[in-house]
Amino acid sequence: MLSAPVVDAVAETERGRELYARRAWADAFATLSRAARAAPDLERLATSAYMLGRDADYFDALERAHHAHLDAGDRLRAAYCALWMGVNLMLQREVGPATGWIARAQRLVDREGQRCVERGYLLIPAMFRHEAAGDLQAAAAVAGEALAIGDRFGDRDLFALAAQSQGTFLVMEGEVEEGVTLLDEAMVAVSARELSPIVSGLVYCGVILGCQAAYDPHRAHEWTTALSAWCEQQPDMVAFTGRCLTHRAELMWLHGAWPEALEEARRAGRRSAEGKNALAAGEALYVQGEVLRRQGDLAAAEQAYRTASRSGREPQPGLALLRLAQGDTGAAFAAIRRALDETGERRLRARLLPAAVEIMLAAGDLEAAHAAAAELARIADGHEAGMLGAMAALAQGAVELAAGDVRAALGSSRRAARVWQQLEAPFEVAQARTLVGLACRALGDRDTAAFELEAARGIFAGLAAAPALARVEALMIQPATPSAHGLTAREQEVLGLVAAGKSNREIAAELILSEHTVARHLQNIFAKLGVSSRTAASAFVWSQMTTRPPA
């Protein structure tokens, strides 16, 4: 009479394990839960809960597994469970409980007094601490120790986690080639399905973040595609899917599929919220803000940045560029300067520096813009043919044009356009071609200037990039030979908008300047052209245009 329920529980456990092996997480969780009292498989139950985003059930099952291992005298497996309790509590920023569980795991391992793979897993929190302190060299060294232990004991999970971590730390330190090799090695283990479910997801996401730190969109695309396929094979999985959708949205945004990127980022936000992953939700919201800002929906973009900030995601440089688009150059300048002052890691600074160049040029601080562009060029040194090199060349071209070094600006801008074209990044291609057009016009090559500006206009129109489109259209009605009168590139832009009937406020909004700066430019224009009014300046523009030879 009493044996039947036990037999049924054992059968239910076996069925739960089969469902687990098939990654049918909802059914596995339900089945293993029913069997948990009589024939428990608590670690698989915990993993199933984790993959479903059921955090409370995950921690409950894992804590029960920890105590079951202690009761059975298996202190090393109990330590393993305690460690993962601590690591996941740490990721949820519950520092006190996390520290307690990690200390318990350390004590249990020390009691054994022997070499064991668990000592390698205990290095994971140390990696986190060094990274948080900004000591990436120490973090990479600790990851290397963990990697060696994983290799010695043949533990593929530890090896892959450590390889991915060390690879990312090395990339962030500038050792890109060595770091990317480790990232690829970690992904081989995932692709071969050698890893446990949770570690597979952690390595997938970690490697993609490492590729982003390396500014390697091709690799990021390859592994994001693989991650997407992995997620699609597990339709009821919640863990990792928000981050996966965000990675997909970022690539869509880069490649110009903005409506699709926006929808994917919104899906990512909803799925991240479902999985109670605030940081992933913040990243998804930031991507939404970036797309909306470039589309010209500034109010919606500001709301996205604001909500991302509440989720713990630093909203820069997007928010600073938004302020610039709103005409508040002072706020933009202060925000980007603050963000740079707080950011020490070189590869993270590279994300901020292009925006810093744009904002500093708009504020009229050519010296600061030059310094920012030069720093970006140093970070990109040796990577001229990649994304970092394209970012640096575009920034350098803008600074050179503003400084009047037109021939240098033409070379930098053409180089940027070529690389961005190879990376299939249409918005950045159009930005570079706009600079090429302005440089050609300043050199007197009106035909090439017209071709380049028209090409940029077509790209911006196709993307529905309203602010950029308005700006390039204003540039296309500039006078044919303004450089003969000594006008700078910025003064040419202002003059074109004056001729189009724009007010100082409208010009400030379109060129992302303050009204005070626009007024100063107008004074300079009047003096150089020998006119005393907006009407006379506009007449000059149209007289130049009507005297052009036919195309």
C-alpha positions in Angstrom: 0.0 0.0 0.0 2.8 2.4 0.9 5.1 1.5 -1.9 2.9 2.5 -4.8 3.3 6.3 -4.4 7.0 5.9 -4.1 7.2 3.9 -7.3 5.0 6.5 -9.0 7.3 9.3 -7.8 10.3 7.5 -9.1 8.6 7.1 -12.5 7.6 10.8 -12.4 11.2 11.8 -11.7 12.5 9.8 -14.6 9.8 11.4 -16.8 10.9 14.8 -15.5 14.5 14.1 -16.4 13.5 13.1 -19.9 11.6 16.4 -20.3 14.6 18.2 -18.9 16.9 16.6 -21.5 14.5 17.8 -24.2 14.6 21.3 -22.7 10.8 21.3 -22.2 11.1 23.5 -19.2 7.5 24.0 -18.2 6.7 20.3 -18.3 10.0 19.4 -16.6 9.4 21.8 -13.8 5.8 20.6 -13.2 6.8 16.9 -13.3 9.9 17.3 -11.1 7.8 19.4 -8.7 5.3 16.6 -8.3 8.0 14.1 -7.6 10.1 16.3 -5.4 8.9 15.0 -2.0 9.4 11.3 -2.6 12.1 11.1 -5.3 13.7 14.5 -5.6 16.0 15.7 -8.3 16.3 19.2 -6.8 19.2 20.5 -9.0 17.3 19.8 -12.2 14.2 21.2 -10.6 16.1 24.4 -9.8 17.5 24.7 -13.3 14.0 24.2 -14.8 12.7 27.0 -12.6 15.6 29.3 -13.6 15.0 28.8 -17.3 11.3 29.7 -16.7 12.3 32.9 -14.9 10.8 31.6 -11.6 13.5 33.0 -9.3 11.8 32.2 -6.0 11.4 28.6 -7.1 15.0 28.4 -8.3 16.4 29.6 -5.0 14.1 27.4 -3.0 15.0 24.3 -4.9 18.7 25.1 -5.0 18.7 25.7 -1.2 17.0 22.4 -0.7 19.5 20.7 -2.9 22.3 22.2 -0.8 20.9 20.9 2.4 20.2 17.4 0.8 23.8 17.2 -0.2 24.9 18.2 3.3 22.7 15.5 4.8 24.2 12.9 2.4 27.7 14.0 3.4 28.6 15.4 0.0 30.1 18.7 1.1 31.6 19.5 -2.3 28.3 19.3 -4.1 26.7 21.3 -1.3 29.4 23.9 -1.8 28.6 24.0 -5.5 25.0 24.7 -4.8 25.8 27.3 -2.2 28.2 29.1 -4.6 25.5 29.4 -7.3 23.1 30.7 -4.7 25.6 33.4 -3.9 26.5 34.2 -7.5 22.9 34.6 -8.6 22.0 36.7 -5.5 25.0 38.9 -6.3 23.7 39.4 -9.8 20.4 40.5 -8.3 22.4 42.9 -6.1 21.5 41.2 -2.8 25.0 41.7 -1.5 24.5 40.5 2.1 22.9 37.1 1.4 25.2 36.6 -1.6 28.3 37.1 0.5 26.9 34.7 3.2 26.3 31.9 0.7 29.7 32.3 -1.0 31.4 32.3 2.4 29.6 29.1 3.2 30.7 27.5 0.0 34.3 28.5 0.7 34.2 27.1 4.2 32.8 23.7 3.0 35.5 23.4 0.3 38.2 24.4 2.8 37.0 21.6 5.1 37.7 19.1 2.4 41.3 20.2 2.2 41.9 18.8 -1.2 42.2 19.9 -4.8 38.8 20.0 -6.5 37.0 21.7 -9.3 34.9 23.6 -6.8 37.9 25.8 -6.0 37.8 27.0 -9.6 34.1 27.9 -9.3 34.9 29.9 -6.1 37.1 32.1 -8.2 34.0 33.5 -10.1 33.1 35.9 -7.3 36.7 37.2 -7.2 36.5 37.9 -10.9 33.4 40.0 -10.4 35.0 41.9 -7.5 38.1 42.8 -9.6 35.9 43.8 -12.5 33.7 46.0 -10.3 36.9 47.7 -8.9 38.1 48.4 -12.4 41.1 46.1 -12.2 40.6 44.2 -15.4 44.2 42.8 -15.4 43.6 41.1 -12.0 40.1 39.9 -13.2 41.7 38.3 -16.3 44.4 36.7 -14.2 41.8 35.1 -11.8 39.8 33.9 -14.8 43.0 32.3 -16.2 43.3 30.4 -12.9 39.7 29.2 -13.1 40.2 28.2 -16.7 43.3 26.1 -15.8 41.3 24.3 -13.0 38.4 23.6 -15.3 40.8 22.2 -17.9 42.6 20.1 -15.3 39.4 18.5 -14.0 37.7 18.3 -17.4 34.8 20.5 -16.2 33.5 22.0 -19.5 31.1 24.4 -17.7 33.9 26.0 -15.6 36.3 26.0 -18.6 33.8 27.8 -20.8 32.7 30.3 -18.2 36.4 31.2 -17.4 37.4 31.4 -21.1 34.5 33.7 -21.9 35.3 35.9 -18.9 39.0 36.0 -19.5 38.4 36.7 -23.2 36.1 39.7 -22.4 38.5 41.1 -19.8 41.4 40.9 -22.3 39.3 42.6 -25.0 38.5 45.4 -22.6 42.2 45.7 -21.8 43.0 46.1 -25.5 44.3 42.6 -26.0 41.7 42.0 -28.7 43.1 39.2 -30.7 43.9 37.0 -27.7 40.6 37.9 -26.1 38.5 37.1 -29.2 40.2 33.7 -29.6 39.1 32.8 -26.1 35.6 33.9 -26.8 35.5 31.7 -29.8 36.8 28.8 -27.8 34.1 29.2 -25.2 31.5 29.2 -28.0 32.8 26.0 -29.4 31.7 24.3 -26.2 28.3 25.8 -26.4 27.8 24.9 -30.0 28.8 21.3 -29.3 26.1 21.2 -26.5 28.7 20.3 -24.0 27.5 22.7 -21.3 24.7 22.7 -18.8 21.6 24.9 -19.7 22.3 27.8 -17.4 26.0 28.0 -18.3 25.1 27.8 -22.0 23.0 30.9 -21.7 25.5 32.8 -19.6 28.3 32.0 -22.1 26.2 32.9 -25.1 25.3 36.3 -23.7 28.8 36.9 -22.3 30.5 36.1 -25.6 28.2 38.5 -27.5 28.9 41.3 -25.0 32.6 40.5 -25.5 32.3 40.8 -29.2 30.6 44.2 -28.7 33.4 45.3 -26.5 35.8 44.3 -29.3 33.6 46.4 -31.7 33.3 43.3 -33.9 29.7 43.4 -35.3 30.3 40.4 -37.7 31.2 38.1 -34.8 28.4 39.5 -32.7 26.0 38.8 -35.6 27.2 35.2 -35.9 26.8 34.4 -32.2 23.5 36.3 -31.9 22.1 34.2 -34.7 23.3 31.1 -32.8 21.7 32.4 -29.6 18.5 33.1 -31.4 18.3 29.6 -32.7 19.1 28.2 -29.2 16.3 30.3 -27.7 13.8 29.2 -30.5 14.5 25.6 -29.6 13.1 26.2 -26.1 9.9 28.1 -26.7 8.8 28.3 -23.0 12.2 29.6 -21.8 12.2 33.0 -20.2 15.8 33.3 -19.0 18.2 34.9 -21.5 15.5 35.6 -24.1 15.2 39.3 -23.2 19.0 39.7 -23.7 18.9 37.7 -26.9 16.1 40.0 -28.3 18.1 43.1 -27.3 21.2 41.8 -29.1 19.0 41.2 -32.2 17.5 44.7 -31.9 21.0 46.3 -31.7 22.1 44.6 -34.9 18.9 45.6 -36.7 19.5 49.2 -35.6 23.1 49.1 -36.9 22.0 47.7 -40.2 19.2 50.2 -40.7 16.1 48.1 -40.0 14.8 50.7 -37.5 11.1 49.7 -37.3 12.0 46.1 -36.8 14.7 47.1 -34.2 12.2 49.2 -32.3 9.7 46.3 -32.2 12.3 43.8 -31.2 13.6 46.1 -28.4 10.1 46.4 -27.1 9.7 42.7 -27.1 13.0 42.4 -25.3 11.8 44.9 -22.7 8.6 42.9 -22.0 10.5 39.6 -21.8 13.2 41.0 -19.6 10.5 42.4 -17.2 8.8 39.0 -17.2 12.1 37.5 -16.2 12.7 40.2 -13.6 16.0 41.2 -15.3 16.1 45.0 -14.7 19.5 45.5 -16.3 18.4 43.7 -19.5 15.2 45.7 -19.5 17.2 48.9 -19.2 19.4 47.9 -22.2 16.3 47.2 -24.3 14.9 50.6 -23.4 18.2 52.4 -24.2 18.0 50.8 -27.7 14.5 52.1 -28.1 15.7 55.6 -27.2 18.4 55.5 -29.7 16.1 54.5 -32.6 13.5 57.0 -31.6 16.0 59.8 -31.3 17.3 59.2 -34.8 13.8 59.1 -36.1 13.1 62.5 -34.6 10.6 61.4 -31.9 12.4 63.2 -29.2 9.7 63.1 -26.5 9.4 59.3 -26.8 13.2 58.9 -26.9 13.5 60.9 -23.7 10.9 58.7 -22.0 12.8 55.6 -23.0 16.1 57.0 -21.7 14.5 58.0 -18.5 13.0 54.6 -17.9 16.3 52.9 -18.9 18.0 55.0 -16.2 15.5 53.9 -13.6 16.4 50.3 -14.5 20.1 51.0 -13.8 21.3 51.6 -17.4 23.4 54.8 -17.9 21.5 56.7 -20.5 24.6 58.3 -22.1 25.6 59.1 -24.7 22.1 59.0 -26.1 20.6 61.4 -23.6 23.3 64.0 -24.3 22.7 63.8 -28.0 19.0 64.2 -27.3 19.7 67.4 -25.4 21.8 68.6 -28.4 18.9 67.8 -30.8 16.6 69.9 -28.5 19.0 72.8 -28.8 20.3 72.6 -25.2 24.0 72.5 -26.0 25.1 73.4 -22.5 23.2 70.5 -21.0 24.6 68.2 -23.7 28.1 69.3 -23.1 27.9 68.9 -19.3 26.3 65.5 -19.6 28.9 64.0 -22.0 31.8 65.6 -20.0 30.4 64.0 -16.8 30.1 60.6 -18.4 33.6 60.8 -19.7 34.9 61.8 -16.3 33.3 58.8 -14.7 34.5 56.3 -17.3 38.0 55.0 -17.2 38.0 51.8 -19.3 39.2 52.6 -22.8 36.6 50.6 -24.7 33.8 52.0 -22.8 35.1 55.5 -23.4 35.1 54.7 -27.1 31.3 54.5 -26.9 31.1 58.1 -25.6 33.8 59.8 -27.6 32.0 60.1 -31.0 29.1 61.9 -29.3 31.6 64.0 -27.4 33.1 65.2 -30.7 29.7 66.1 -32.1 28.6 68.0 -29.0 31.9 69.8 -28.5 31.9 70.9 -32.2 28.3 72.2 -31.8 29.4 74.1 -28.7 32.2 75.7 -30.6 34.9 74.1 -28.5 37.2 72.9 -31.3 40.1 72.2 -29.0 38.1 69.8 -26.8 36.6 68.1 -29.9 40.1 67.6 -31.3 41.3 66.0 -28.1 38.3 63.7 -28.0 38.8 62.6 -31.7 42.5 62.1 -31.0 41.8 59.9 -28.0 39.3 57.8 -30.1 42.0 57.4 -32.8 44.5 56.1 -30.1 41.9 53.6 -28.9 41.3 52.5 -32.5 45.0 52.2 -33.4 45.6 49.0 -35.2 41.9 48.5 -36.0 41.5 51.0 -38.8 39.6 48.5 -41.0 37.0 47.7 -38.3 34.2 49.4 -36.5 36.5 51.3 -34.1 38.5 52.6 -37.0 35.4 53.8 -38.8 34.2 55.6 -35.6 37.6 57.3 -35.3 37.8 58.3 -38.9 34.3 59.8 -38.9 35.0 61.9 -35.8 38.4 63.0 -37.2 36.8 64.0 -40.5 34.3 66.2 -38.6 37.0 67.9 -36.6 39.2 68.5 -39.6 36.4 70.0 -41.6 35.5 72.3 -38.7 39.2 73.3 -38.4 39.4 74.2 -42.1 41.7 71.3 -43.0 39.5 70.3 -45.9 41.8 67.9 -47.7 42.5 65.9 -44.5 38.8 65.9 -43.8 38.1 64.5 -47.2 40.5 61.6 -46.7 39.2 60.7 -43.2 35.6 60.9 -44.3 36.1 58.7 -47.4 37.9 56.1 -45.2 35.0 56.2 -42.8 32.4 55.8 -45.6 34.3 52.7 -47.0 34.5 50.9 -43.7 30.9 51.7 -42.6 29.8 50.4 -46.0 31.6 47.1 -45.4 29.9 46.9 -42.0 26.5 47.5 -43.6 25.7 50.5 -41.4 23.7 52.9 -43.6 23.2 55.8 -41.2 26.9 56.1 -40.5 27.6 55.7 -44.3 25.3 58.7 -44.9 27.0 60.7 -42.1 30.4 60.1 -43.7 29.1 60.9 -47.2 27.7 64.2 -45.9 31.2 65.1 -44.7 32.7 64.1 -48.0 30.2 66.3 -49.8 31.0 69.3 -47.6 34.7 68.8 -48.1 34.3 68.5 -51.9 32.3 71.7 -52.0 34.8 73.6 -49.9 37.5 72.4 -52.5 35.3 73.8 -55.3 34.2 70.4 -56.7 30.5 71.2 -56.9 29.4 68.2 -58.9 30.9 65.6 -56.5 29.6 67.5 -53.6 26.1 67.4 -55.0 26.4 63.7 -55.7 27.5 62.9 -52.2 24.9 65.0 -50.5 22.2 63.6 -52.7 23.3 60.1 -51.8 23.3 60.9 -48.1 19.9 62.4 -48.5 18.5 59.2 -50.1 19.9 57.1 -47.3 18.5 59.3 -44.6 15.1 59.4 -46.4 15.0 55.6 -46.6 15.7 55.3 -42.9 13.1 58.0 -42.1 15.9 59.7 -40.1 14.0 63.0 -39.9 16.6 65.3 -38.2 19.5 64.1 -40.3 17.4 64.4 -43.4 16.4 68.0 -42.6 20.0 68.9 -42.0 21.3 67.4 -45.3 18.5 69.1 -47.2 19.5 72.4 -45.8 23.1 71.8 -46.8 22.0 71.0 -50.4 20.9 74.6 -50.9 24.2 76.2 -49.9 25.9 78.7 -52.2 28.1 77.3 -54.9 31.4 79.0 -53.9 31.0 80.1 -50.3 34.7 79.3 -49.5 35.7 82.2 -51.7 34.2 84.5 -49.1 35.9 82.8 -46.2 32.9 81.1 -44.8 33.5 78.1 -42.6 31.6 74.9 -43.1 29.3 75.7 -40.1 28.7 79.2 -41.4 27.7 77.7 -44.8 25.1 75.6 -43.0 23.7 78.5 -41.2 23.6 80.6 -44.3 21.7 77.9 -46.2 19.0 77.7 -43.5 18.7 81.5 -43.5 18.1 81.4 -47.2 15.5 78.7 -46.6 13.6 81.1 -44.4 14.4 79.6 -41.1 14.4 81.6 -37.8 17.4 81.5 -35.4 15.5 79.1 -33.2 14.7 76.7 -36.0 18.3 76.9 -37.2 19.5 76.1 -33.7 17.2 73.1 -33.5 18.2 71.7 -36.9 22.0 72.2 -36.5 21.9 71.3 -32.8 23.3 74.7 -31.7 22.3 77.3 -29.1 20.5 80.4 -30.4 23.4 82.5 -29.1 25.8 80.5 -31.3 23.6 80.9 -34.3 23.5 84.7 -33.8 27.3 84.8 -33.5 27.6 82.8 -36.8 25.2 85.3 -38.5 27.4 88.3 -37.4 30.4 86.6 -38.9 28.5 85.8 -42.1 27.3 89.3 -42.6 30.8 90.7 -42.1 32.3 88.3 -44.6 29.7 88.8 -47.2 29.5 92.6 -46.7 25.8 92.6 -46.0 23.8 93.8 -43.1 20.6 91.8 -43.1 19.1 88.3 -43.5 17.4 89.4 -46.7 20.7 90.5 -48.2 22.4 87.3 -47.2 19.6 85.2 -48.7 19.8 87.1 -51.9 23.5 86.3 -52.0 22.7 82.6 -51.8 20.1 82.6 -54.5 22.2 84.7 -56.8 25.0 82.2 -56.4 22.6 79.3 -57.2 21.1 80.9 -60.3 24.6 81.6 -61.8 25.6 78.0 -61.6 26.2 76.3 -65.0 23.5 73.8 -65.9 24.2 70.2 -64.8 
